Structure formats: structure tokens, C-alpha cells
Amino acid sequence: MVILKSWQKIFALLLVVFMCIGCSKVPSTSYNPWAVISLPTEANLLDIAFTNDPQHGFLVGSNATLLESHDGGDTWQPLTLALEDDRYRFDSVSFAGKEGWIVGEPSLLLHTTDEGRSWSRIPLSEKLPGNPISIHALAENQAEMATDVGAIYTTTDGGKNWKAQVEAAVGVVRNLKRSADGKYVAVSAKGSFYSTWEPGQNAWVPHNRNSSRRLENMGFSQDGQLWLLARGGQVQFSDPAKPDEWQEAQTPELSTSWGLLDLAYRTPQEIWVGGGSGNLLLSTDGGKTWEKDRDVEAVAANFYKIVFLQPDQGFIIGDRGVLLKYQPDGAKTDKTEASA
């Protein structure tokens, strides 16, 4: 009996030690600039874009979800399009002035020239490799579309004709990102390698991942530097002086059990990283050190897309209809001062 009690004490002590080790040691941010926006849907949202009017925006997602805002993203109203059913998944939306585009699955392309007051469906070829998952409005009548197997096409006549930019697709991708100057990076479906493409190249260039960890997501910084998120909460940046090499990998929150899902730059030095279970990390020095925004941990969602349209206009998209909006005024308010 004495031996049993001793083992119980040892077990309890080990449990306390284990829990302490599991505690996050990442310092908390001194402010929370994110406000949770109430939405009239629980669909999974996938992308957001605004017209040339920063007050007028659109949200797209699963189940043919299309929401519109006229107040900068504070409130959203659902729109219903004349489609044959509501099982379409709207993956991407983009605007250049009054002209906008939506692409989705299975094989859907929508076009507007009047800021979304009306949408027309543009037929896509049955020979299109894969389903379109990315669209970027470039200028009047001009857009660039990419599919889930890495096929890239451009149009200069409002979608009537499309010209292939690569000779062959790259294969099924987990995700795909485009830089401001038209470069692409795509992570393979299993996260085992990644591929890059830039205008003028005939084909994608494959790259092996630089560690045993599978890739979760990749993208570009504002100056074209590559970043990657790997399994286990790892963050890594390419070397600015040697683009083909990578800096030392970081694990901002060593004890976290939640994966990191997306990364976005608000400014060249301010980086936000979102993950599972309301996990949100901030770096204000270009990724050298990290803090955690614990005020959003209670949000029951995985943060899988972060978008900054301007330094003072940003959104975080989560699952089950969760949307966070960046509040510039909130960013300037220190929590210690607010509670004084």
C-alpha cells in the first residue's frame, strides 16, 4: 500500500512536469488587433477580395458561398447566383477595378464587369488540366488562372480565349501561391516536394524539401523571398543573398501540437502566422523572434488563410464561417494601458 502511494505521487509529479513542459513559452503580444466578424454562414470560406473601393469586398467559399460587404468588411450579406446547384466550391476571387473573377470546382469560371452587380459564367474547355483554384485579375480584360495540377493560363480578351503559360502541369498540388510579379510556388499534394515557376519559363522547376518534415504551405514575402511552413510548426525563410539556399529552420512555439497553416506579411518586418485551434503568432522583426496573440485562442477555428490587401486592411479566414478583421486602431492600443 505504501509502495502504491509512492508510485501515485511519482506519477502525479511526472504529470505536472510534463504539463509544464507542454506549456507555451512564447511571450504574449502586447495588443490584439483582430476583431471577430459575425457572418451569416458556417460554410468554409476560402478567399477574399475587394474592388478599387476599399469598402466594397467579396468573400467566397464552399457550397457556392458568396458574401458581399459595403463597409470595409464589418458586415456581410449573402448573394445567390443562378447556378444549376449549390455544390460548387468557390476557391478564389480577384478584382482589378470594377472587373472581377471567381474560379471554383468543379471547373467553374465567373466574370463581372460591374463590381459584382451581375456575374456571367464563362465556359471552360473540357480539356482543361485539373480544376481552376486560383485567379488573379491583372488589368481590364486580363487575368491569370491556375489549376490544381499547376496549369497556368492568361487571357487578354475578358476570358474568351486563354493562352497556356507552361507546357506541362506539375501534378496535384496541396496549395499554390503567386507573387506580385507573377512567380509561383506550389507544394505537392503529399508535401514531399515543391515546384517553382516564373514568367518566361516553359515548365515548372521541382525542388526537394530540405528536411524530413513534410511541407504544409509555401509563399512569397513582399520582396520575393520564399517562406515555408513544415509539419510540427516549423517556419523557414530562403536566404535573401542566396535565393536557392535556406536559412536555419525555426520552431516559434516548440511545444505546440497544432500545425501552422498560413503566413502573411503586413509590412516587410511584421509577419503573422496562423494555425490550428486558434493559434496565431506574430513577428515584428522579420521572423527572428515571435509572440503569440492569446486573445484569439478562444476562437473555435483553424486559421488557414491570412490576407493583407494593404498594411491597414487585413483578414484571417478560418473554418466554419470564421472571419477576423485587422483593426489598425486596435493595434495601437496597448492592453496594459486599456486596462488601466
Secondary structure in CASP SS format (residue, H / E / C, confidence):
PFRMAT SS
TARGET T0000
AUTHOR 0000-0000-0000
METHOD secondary structure of the structure
MODEL  1
M C 1.00
V H 1.00
I H 1.00
L H 1.00
K H 1.00
S H 1.00
W H 1.00
Q H 1.00
K H 1.00
I H 1.00
F H 1.00
A H 1.00
L H 1.00
L H 1.00
L H 1.00
V H 1.00
V H 1.00
F H 1.00
M H 1.00
C H 1.00
I H 1.00
G H 1.00
C C 1.00
S C 1.00
K C 1.00
V C 1.00
P C 1.00
S E 1.00
T C 1.00
S C 1.00
Y C 1.00
N C 1.00
P C 1.00
W E 1.00
A E 1.00
V E 1.00
I E 1.00
S C 1.00
L C 1.00
P C 1.00
T C 1.00
E C 1.00
A C 1.00
N C 1.00
L E 1.00
L E 1.00
D E 1.00
I E 1.00
A E 1.00
F E 1.00
T C 1.00
N C 1.00
D C 1.00
P C 1.00
Q C 1.00
H C 1.00
G E 1.00
F E 1.00
L E 1.00
V E 1.00
G E 1.00
S C 1.00
N C 1.00
A C 1.00
T E 1.00
L E 1.00
L E 1.00
E E 1.00
S E 1.00
H C 1.00
D C 1.00
G C 1.00
G C 1.00
D C 1.00
T C 1.00
W C 1.00
Q E 1.00
P E 1.00
L C 1.00
T C 1.00
L C 1.00
A C 1.00
L C 1.00
E C 1.00
D C 1.00
D C 1.00
R C 1.00
Y C 1.00
R E 1.00
F E 1.00
D E 1.00
S E 1.00
V E 1.00
S E 1.00
F E 1.00
A E 1.00
G C 1.00
K C 1.00
E E 1.00
G E 1.00
W E 1.00
I E 1.00
V E 1.00
G E 1.00
E E 1.00
P C 1.00
S C 1.00
L E 1.00
L E 1.00
L E 1.00
H E 1.00
T E 1.00
T C 1.00
D C 1.00
E C 1.00
G C 1.00
R C 1.00
S C 1.00
W C 1.00
S E 1.00
R E 1.00
I C 1.00
P C 1.00
L C 1.00
S C 1.00
E C 1.00
K C 1.00
L C 1.00
P C 1.00
G C 1.00
N C 1.00
P E 1.00
I E 1.00
S E 1.00
I E 1.00
H E 1.00
A E 1.00
L E 1.00
A E 1.00
E C 1.00
N C 1.00
Q E 1.00
A E 1.00
E E 1.00
M E 1.00
A E 1.00
T E 1.00
D C 1.00
V C 1.00
G C 1.00
A C 1.00
I E 1.00
Y E 1.00
T E 1.00
T E 1.00
T C 1.00
D C 1.00
G C 1.00
G C 1.00
K C 1.00
N C 1.00
W C 1.00
K E 1.00
A E 1.00
Q C 1.00
V C 1.00
E C 1.00
A C 1.00
A C 1.00
V C 1.00
G C 1.00
V C 1.00
V E 1.00
R E 1.00
N E 1.00
L E 1.00
K E 1.00
R E 1.00
S C 1.00
A C 1.00
D C 1.00
G C 1.00
K C 1.00
Y E 1.00
V E 1.00
A E 1.00
V E 1.00
S E 1.00
A C 1.00
K C 1.00
G C 1.00
S C 1.00
F E 1.00
Y E 1.00
S E 1.00
T E 1.00
W E 1.00
E C 1.00
P C 1.00
G C 1.00
Q C 1.00
N C 1.00
A C 1.00
W C 1.00
V E 1.00
P E 1.00
H E 1.00
N E 1.00
R C 1.00
N C 1.00
S C 1.00
S C 1.00
R C 1.00
R C 1.00
L E 1.00
E E 1.00
N E 1.00
M E 1.00
G E 1.00
F E 1.00
S C 1.00
Q C 1.00
D C 1.00
G C 1.00
Q C 1.00
L E 1.00
W E 1.00
L E 1.00
L E 1.00
A E 1.00
R C 1.00
G C 1.00
G C 1.00
Q E 1.00
V E 1.00
Q E 1.00
F E 1.00
S E 1.00
D C 1.00
P C 1.00
A C 1.00
K C 1.00
P C 1.00
D C 1.00
E C 1.00
W E 1.00
Q C 1.00
E C 1.00
A C 1.00
Q E 1.00
T C 1.00
P C 1.00
E C 1.00
L C 1.00
S C 1.00
T C 1.00
S C 1.00
W C 1.00
G C 1.00
L E 1.00
L E 1.00
D E 1.00
L E 1.00
A E 1.00
Y E 1.00
R C 1.00
T C 1.00
P C 1.00
Q C 1.00
E C 1.00
I E 1.00
W E 1.00
V E 1.00
G E 1.00
G E 1.00
G C 1.00
S C 1.00
G C 1.00
N C 1.00
L E 1.00
L E 1.00
L E 1.00
S E 1.00
T C 1.00
D C 1.00
G C 1.00
G C 1.00
K C 1.00
T C 1.00
W C 1.00
E E 1.00
K E 1.00
D C 1.00
R H 1.00
D H 1.00
V H 1.00
E C 1.00
A C 1.00
V C 1.00
A C 1.00
A C 1.00
N C 1.00
F E 1.00
Y E 1.00
K E 1.00
I E 1.00
V E 1.00
F E 1.00
L E 1.00
Q E 1.00
P C 1.00
D C 1.00
Q E 1.00
G E 1.00
F E 1.00
I E 1.00
I E 1.00
G E 1.00
D C 1.00
R C 1.00
G C 1.00
V E 1.00
L E 1.00
L E 1.00
K E 1.00
Y E 1.00
Q C 1.00
P H 1.00
D H 1.00
G H 1.00
A H 1.00
K C 1.00
T C 1.00
D C 1.00
K H 1.00
T H 1.00
E H 1.00
A H 1.00
S C 1.00
A C 1.00
END
